[in-house]
Amino acid sequence: MKVKKAIVPAAGLGTRFLPATKSVPKELLPIVDTPTIQYIVEEVHQAGIETVVLVTGKGKTGIVDHFDLNSELQAKLESEGKYDLARLLNEASGLVKIVSTRQQSPRGLGHAVLCAKDIVGDEPFAVLLGDDLVDAEVPCTKQMIDVYNKYGKSVVALMKVSDEDISKFGCAAGAELEPGVLDLNKMVEKPALEEAPSRYAIVGRYILTPKIFEILERQTPGKGGEIQLTDAMARLMKEEGFVGYLFKGDRYDAGDKFGFIQANIAYALKMPEIKDRLLEYMKSLVTSKL
Ligand code: UTP
């Protein structure tokens, strides 16, 4: 069955980014000039998905507002001859159908996904975390849909990380089906280093079958007292099988300070009007600081 909908959980508290996130959702913090959430919705569109379900929470309605058309401002900018700005203003509106739902309190990523159950219904769907950016030639979600279409099983994006980092992520392991694709047999949320079954970290892109909703409804809180998506995926893996996919691209955790700065530099270096000046600046920094 075709993947037509994507859930974007964006109801987390963003505590790693306080005080900025006290009143501004972290998903609206810009990477140079564009909010993270816009990149996510663009990726969904480029993957051929028609509907995005934004899961928001308290103080986060600005995320949904960002995708409204602002015709008045567009007309004003056009009347002033600022056509480039007018085009940018509404670029993300109308790319895909935006639907939103609320997570009453942040009870975990698994719970956030469950909040979209009635909107998604009985069909496979994508999940993209609202603060995880993947810069790739072929959009990461498109790569994953191709894997889903080939194997007919749920797919999770994986990336190799160091010993030092594996305990910060969900971790998955399995037998290689083809280069970059694993038939998973283990999934565990934030394992201690000694218990990590591999160095493959789960990152914020998933294609899931609707069976996950049934499992999530029965899921008890796990690590951190939260309803963990990884725990539910581990059960889905046992029932239906699950594929791990080493995606091609660069991933940035924009909800983390260092990841956010990395993303800003990487995306700025892709902008011709900034690239040369930024490189000069970085060169001068390296010279003066080292
Ligand atoms: P994170 O753990 O990165 O988000 O969750 P967080 O809880 O907002 O971050 P910190 O640790 O406090 O800084 C990954 C994604 O899942 C969403 C978040 O919004 C983020 O996009 N999420 C998390 C929810 O929607 N609901 C939750 O209950 C938890």
Boltz pocket constraint, residues with backbone or C-beta under 6 A from the ligand:
constraints:
  - pocket:
      binder: B
      contacts: [[A, 9], [A, 10], [A, 11], [A, 12], [A, 13], [A, 14], [A, 15], [A, 16], [A, 17], [A, 55], [A, 103], [A, 105], [A, 106], [A, 107], [A, 108], [A, 109], [A, 111], [A, 112], [A, 129], [A, 130], [A, 131], [A, 255]]
      max_distance: 6.0
